[in-house]
Each structure stands twice: as C-alpha cells, then as structure tokens.
C-alpha cells in the first residue's frame, strides 16, 4: 500500500509535478498552528477574489485544514477556524464582485468587438438575475469558476443584496462545509492514512455533477434567449 499512497500523492499534488510544490496543501500547511491557518485564509481570499490567482488550491486546501485540525497539527479550536475561513471566503467573493462592477463598465465601453461587446453586459445581467443564486453557490465548488463567477456577476450588475445573500450561503457550504468534512473524517485512522484518496473522492469528483448542473442551467438560459430573439425577428 505504500506504493499506492505515493502514486496518489503525486497525482493529487499536480503543482508539485510542475516544479511548484508550494501549492501542495500539505506543504503549505506543514508549519501548523496559527501560521497555517492565516496562510489558508489568505489563499482562500486571493483565490476567490483575484481572477489571475484562480490556480491556487481551494477544495483540497480546506479539506487539509480540517484534517490537520483533527490531528492537532493546526491546534486551534475548529469553530474559530471555520469562522475565519467563512469570513475570508465571503470577503473574497465580495472583492471579486466589486472588481467586476467597477472595472466592467470601463472595459465594455470600449469599441465594440467580439469580446468587448456592450451587449454581452446585458446578456450577463439577464443570466445572473435569473440563474445568479444557483451560479454563485455552484461556482464555489469549481476551480477557476469560483473566481470568475463573482467578477462576472459584478460586470452583469447583479442585484447586490441577492449577491451578498447567496455569497454567504456559498461561503458557508464551501468554506465551512469542506473544512468540517476534513475535520470529522480526519478523526478516522484509515482516512488519515489515505487522505489523498479521500481528497480526490470527496472533493474533486463531486464537482462533476455540479459542473453538469451549471452547464444545463446555462444551456437552458441560452435556448430561451435564442427562442425569444427568433420571435422578435419573426
């Protein structure tokens, strides 16, 4: 089994294969204590709030924080850990939304082109007014999307109070939920021994049906929009 464990560790820590092993959650959090928790909070905030940093580890980092809390490496009460991670996850999406709202109009007021088309803002607004709540929550569990969706909601001028409400729900389900999952499962010796397996199964694989649901919602919106446009032309 040691060979299997080694192979799985190499698989989950893809950044290490690329020569940037500091993106491996276990490497990031090995210092333990407050240093590990503060670093985790910073990564959660930056990954969700800054689109260009969407490559930072998210789900696996939260799961590892919970696991390390269960094993005592992060010797901080789990309720404090969860509160801090919730705050930083919430604040990250808020920053992404504000960046999109502030910079979006300036970008899309440029000369009309394939990418910078003012009509895209109206379409984005329509999408988020209808599917925004679902998109905000689902995106939390999808790498890259969790950074892109808040900014897109800002560009589309989604109703602010709606964004705040569903941002809070998403931060709770993701920031606290995944951490507690790691915490409770981390108290099981088998899980601690083969933590990489559980990170793959319990964090990455559930993203597949979530992504499918997001695609379905988008396709439904696009189909209805095309039908409405055809009706106008007819």
C-alpha positions in Angstrom: 0.0 0.0 0.0 2.9 2.5 0.5 3.4 2.4 -3.3 -0.3 3.3 -3.9 -0.1 6.1 -1.3 2.9 7.5 -3.1 1.3 7.4 -6.5 -1.9 9.0 -5.2 0.1 11.8 -3.5 1.9 12.5 -6.8 -1.5 12.6 -8.6 -3.3 15.0 -6.2 -0.3 17.3 -5.9 -0.1 18.2 -9.6 1.6 21.5 -9.0 4.5 19.6 -7.5 5.0 17.8 -10.8 5.3 21.2 -12.4 8.0 22.3 -10.0 5.8 24.4 -7.7 5.3 22.1 -4.8 4.5 25.1 -2.6 1.0 24.8 -4.0 0.6 21.4 -2.4 -1.8 21.9 0.6 0.3 19.6 2.9 3.4 21.6 2.1 1.6 24.9 2.6 0.2 24.0 6.0 3.0 21.9 7.4 4.1 24.7 9.8 0.8 24.1 11.7 -0.8 26.4 14.2 -1.8 30.0 13.5 0.7 30.3 10.7 -1.0 27.6 8.7 -4.5 29.0 9.4 -3.5 32.5 8.4 -1.9 31.2 5.2 -5.0 29.2 4.4 -7.3 32.2 5.0 -5.1 34.3 2.7 -5.2 31.7 -0.1 -8.9 31.3 0.2 -9.4 35.1 -0.1 -7.0 35.5 -3.0 -8.3 32.5 -5.0 -11.9 33.7 -4.8 -11.2 37.4 -5.1 -8.5 37.7 -7.7 -9.2 36.1 -11.1 -5.5 35.8 -12.0 -4.9 33.7 -8.9 -7.6 31.2 -9.6 -4.9 28.5 -9.9 -4.4 28.5 -6.1 -5.6 25.3 -4.2 -9.1 25.6 -2.8 -11.1 22.5 -2.0 -8.0 20.4 -1.2 -6.6 23.2 1.0 -9.8 23.4 3.0 -10.1 19.7 3.4 -6.4 19.6 4.6 -7.1 22.4 7.1 -9.9 20.2 8.6 -7.7 17.1 8.5 -4.8 19.0 10.2 -7.2 20.4 12.8 -8.4 16.9 13.6 -4.8 15.6 14.0 -3.6 18.6 16.1 -1.2 20.0 13.5 -3.4 23.1 13.5 -4.1 23.3 17.2 -6.8 25.9 17.1 -10.5 25.2 18.0 -12.3 24.2 14.9 -15.1 26.7 15.5 -12.6 29.6 15.3 -11.0 28.0 12.2 -14.4 27.8 10.5 -15.4 31.3 11.4 -12.2 32.7 9.9 -12.4 30.7 6.8 -16.0 31.7 6.3 -15.1 35.4 6.7 -12.3 35.2 4.2 -14.3 33.1 1.7 -17.1 35.6 1.9 -14.8 38.6 1.6 -13.0 37.1 -1.4 -16.2 36.9 -3.5 -17.2 40.3 -2.4 -13.9 41.7 -3.7 -14.4 39.8 -7.0 -17.9 41.2 -7.4 -16.7 44.8 -6.7 -13.8 44.5 -9.1 -16.3 43.3 -11.8 -18.7 46.1 -11.0 -16.1 48.8 -11.1 -13.9 47.7 -14.0 -16.6 46.0 -16.1 -18.3 49.2 -17.4 -15.0 50.8 -18.3 -13.9 47.7 -20.2 -17.1 47.2 -22.1 -17.5 50.8 -23.1 -14.6 50.3 -25.5 -15.0 49.9 -29.2 -17.4 47.1 -29.9 -15.6 43.8 -30.7 -16.1 40.1 -30.3 -15.0 40.2 -26.6 -15.7 43.8 -25.5 -19.3 44.0 -26.7 -21.7 46.1 -24.6 -24.5 43.6 -25.5 -22.6 41.0 -23.5 -23.1 43.0 -20.4 -26.9 43.0 -20.9 -26.8 39.2 -21.5 -24.7 38.7 -18.4 -27.1 40.8 -16.3 -30.0 38.8 -17.6 -28.3 35.5 -16.8 -27.4 36.5 -13.2 -30.8 37.9 -12.5 -32.3 34.6 -13.4 -29.7 32.0 -12.5 -27.4 34.0 -10.3 -28.2 32.3 -6.9 -27.5 28.9 -8.4 -24.4 30.0 -10.2 -22.9 31.8 -7.1 -23.3 28.7 -4.9 -22.3 26.1 -7.5 -19.2 28.0 -8.6 -17.8 27.7 -5.1 -17.0 24.1 -5.8 -15.5 24.5 -9.2 -11.8 25.6 -9.6 -11.4 28.8 -11.7 -15.2 29.3 -11.8 -15.2 30.3 -8.1 -13.0 33.3 -9.0 -14.7 34.1 -12.4 -18.4 34.0 -11.4 -18.3 36.8 -8.7 -16.5 39.1 -11.2 -19.0 38.2 -13.9 -21.9 38.9 -11.5 -20.3 42.3 -10.9 -20.0 43.0 -14.6 -23.6 41.9 -15.1 -24.7 44.3 -12.4 -26.4 41.5 -10.4 -28.7 42.9 -7.6 -26.2 43.5 -4.8 -28.4 42.2 -1.9 -29.0 39.0 -3.8 -25.3 38.5 -4.4 -24.5 39.1 -0.7 -27.1 36.6 0.5 -26.0 33.8 -1.8 -22.4 34.6 -1.4 -22.9 34.0 2.3 -24.6 30.7 1.6 -21.8 29.6 -0.7 -19.1 30.6 1.7 -20.8 28.6 4.4 -21.3 25.5 2.3 -17.8 25.6 0.8 -15.5 27.3 3.3 -17.0 25.7 6.4 -18.6 22.6 4.9 -15.4 21.2 3.2 -13.3 22.1 6.3 -15.7 20.2 8.6 -15.7 17.3 6.2 -11.9 17.0 6.5 -12.2 17.5 10.3 -14.7 14.8 11.0 -13.2 12.3 8.5 -9.7 13.1 9.8 -10.6 11.6 13.1 -10.8 8.2 11.4 -7.4 6.5 11.3 -8.0 5.0 7.8 -8.8 8.4 6.4 -5.7 9.9 7.9 -3.6 7.2 6.4 -5.0 7.6 2.9 -6.1 11.2 3.0 -5.1 11.8 -0.7 -7.8 9.2 -1.7 -10.5 11.0 0.2 -9.5 14.4 -1.1 -9.9 13.0 -4.7 -13.2 11.2 -4.0 -14.9 13.7 -1.6 -13.7 17.0 -3.1 -12.9 16.6 -6.8 -15.4 14.0 -8.0 -18.5 15.8 -6.6 -17.5 18.7 -8.8 -18.5 16.7 -11.9 -22.3 16.7 -11.3 -22.1 20.3 -10.1 -20.5 21.3 -13.3 -23.1 19.4 -15.3 -25.9 21.2 -13.5 -24.2 24.6 -14.2 -23.9 23.7 -17.9 -27.6 22.7 -18.0 -28.6 26.0 -16.4 -26.6 28.0 -18.9 -27.9 26.0 -21.9 -31.5 26.4 -20.7 -30.9 30.2 -20.5 -29.3 30.3 -23.9 -32.0 28.3 -25.5 -34.8 30.5 -24.1 -32.9 33.6 -25.2 -32.5 32.3 -28.8 -36.2 31.5 -28.9 -37.1 35.0 -27.7 -34.8 36.5 -30.3 -36.2 34.4 -33.1 -39.7 35.5 -32.0 -38.7 39.1 -32.3 -37.3 38.6 -35.7 -40.3 36.7 -36.8 
